[in-house]
């Protein structure tokens, strides 16, 4: 079960990184939350057995990086609306 949650966390973290650098970076929040949940479950299960793997910590790092990029882009990107009178 630990391997399944670890794999799901890795996939969600990579998806979050990919979405965070695209123009639709606000969608990266959903896989980031999923990666945090799956990573937390994998960390809890591995802590229970006494062997914490570095890959779980790496997924947390990727998820935090994706959230940081998404937050940065949402704060500092200015949305411009074009004049629609010219189109009519």
C-alpha positions as CSV (number, residue, x, y, z in Angstrom):
1,X,0.0,0.0,0.0
2,X,2.9,2.3,0.7
3,X,4.2,1.8,-2.8
4,X,0.9,2.7,-4.3
5,X,0.6,6.0,-2.4
6,X,4.2,6.8,-3.2
7,X,3.7,6.3,-6.9
8,X,0.5,8.3,-6.9
9,X,2.3,11.1,-5.0
10,X,5.1,11.1,-7.6
11,X,2.7,11.3,-10.5
12,X,0.6,14.1,-8.9
13,X,3.8,16.0,-8.0
14,X,5.1,15.9,-11.6
15,X,1.7,16.8,-13.0
16,X,1.6,19.8,-10.6
17,X,5.1,20.9,-11.7
18,X,4.1,20.7,-15.4
19,X,0.8,22.6,-14.8
20,X,2.5,25.3,-12.7
21,X,4.7,26.4,-15.6
22,X,1.9,26.5,-18.2
23,X,-0.3,29.5,-18.7
24,X,-3.1,27.7,-16.8
25,X,-1.1,27.5,-13.7
26,X,-4.0,27.9,-11.4
27,X,-5.0,24.3,-12.2
28,X,-1.8,23.1,-10.5
29,X,-3.4,23.5,-7.1
30,X,-5.5,20.3,-7.5
31,X,-2.7,17.8,-8.2
32,X,-0.6,19.6,-5.5
33,X,-3.2,18.9,-2.9
34,X,-3.5,15.3,-4.1
35,X,0.3,14.9,-4.0
36,X,0.4,16.2,-0.4
37,X,-2.4,13.8,0.6
38,X,-0.8,10.8,-1.1
39,X,2.7,11.8,0.2
40,X,1.4,12.2,3.7
41,X,-0.2,8.8,3.6
42,X,2.9,7.2,2.2
43,X,5.0,9.0,4.9
44,X,2.7,7.8,7.6
45,X,2.8,4.2,6.4
46,X,6.6,4.2,6.0
47,X,7.0,5.9,9.4
48,X,4.9,3.1,10.9
49,X,7.3,0.4,9.5
50,X,10.3,2.5,10.5
51,X,11.9,3.1,7.1
52,X,11.3,6.5,5.5
53,X,12.4,6.7,1.9
54,X,14.0,9.8,0.3
55,X,11.6,9.6,-2.6
56,X,8.7,10.6,-0.4
57,X,10.6,13.7,0.8
58,X,11.4,14.5,-2.9
59,X,7.7,14.4,-3.7
60,X,7.1,16.9,-0.9
61,X,9.8,19.1,-2.3
62,X,8.3,19.0,-5.8
63,X,4.9,19.8,-4.5
64,X,6.1,22.7,-2.5
65,X,8.0,24.0,-5.5
66,X,4.9,23.7,-7.7
67,X,2.8,25.6,-5.1
68,X,5.4,28.3,-4.9
69,X,5.5,28.8,-8.7
70,X,1.7,28.8,-8.9
71,X,1.5,31.4,-6.0
72,X,4.2,33.6,-7.6
73,X,2.4,33.5,-11.0
74,X,-1.0,34.3,-9.5
75,X,0.3,37.3,-7.5
76,X,2.6,38.9,-10.1
77,X,0.9,38.1,-13.4
78,X,-1.3,41.0,-14.5
79,X,-4.4,40.1,-16.5
80,X,-5.2,42.5,-19.3
81,X,-8.6,42.8,-20.9
82,X,-8.7,44.0,-24.5
83,X,-11.0,46.7,-25.7
84,X,-14.2,45.0,-27.0
85,X,-15.6,48.0,-28.7
86,X,-13.3,47.6,-31.6
87,X,-14.5,44.1,-32.3
88,X,-18.1,45.1,-32.5
